[in-house]
Amino acid sequence: MAKLIALYKHPENKEAFDDHYFKVHGPLTAKIPGLREMKVTKFTGSPMGGESKYYLMCEMIYDDMESMQQGMRSAEGKASGKDLMGFAGNLVTLMFGEDA
């Protein structure tokens, strides 16, 4: 399994962020060819106390790196990336990962 992981810092307007993320961005991303599963986690705190450094995490799971790369190059992948940069480009950190 290969993953594209998106970590989002806390947005200024959480309500507006959630509205766009769950009504626009999530559905766009879900259409990417080869995407097997999309797990979204909203952080509620930190074991050290207080607020987590990050607000939300999305794990996009593919069969392998090649499937993920093909999906990202697709029209749907490009649309998702363009939307991401438009509403959260300054909030997001993207990483690749594989199950160990």
Secondary structure as GFF3:
##gff-version 3
##sequence-region A 1 100
A	DSSP	beta_strand	2	9	.	.	.	ID=ss1
A	DSSP	alpha_helix	14	20	.	.	.	ID=ss2
A	DSSP	pi_helix	21	25	.	.	.	ID=ss3
A	DSSP	alpha_helix	26	30	.	.	.	ID=ss4
A	DSSP	beta_strand	37	42	.	.	.	ID=ss5
A	DSSP	beta_strand	54	62	.	.	.	ID=ss6
A	DSSP	alpha_helix	65	73	.	.	.	ID=ss7
A	DSSP	alpha_helix	75	88	.	.	.	ID=ss8
A	DSSP	beta_strand	92	98	.	.	.	ID=ss9
###
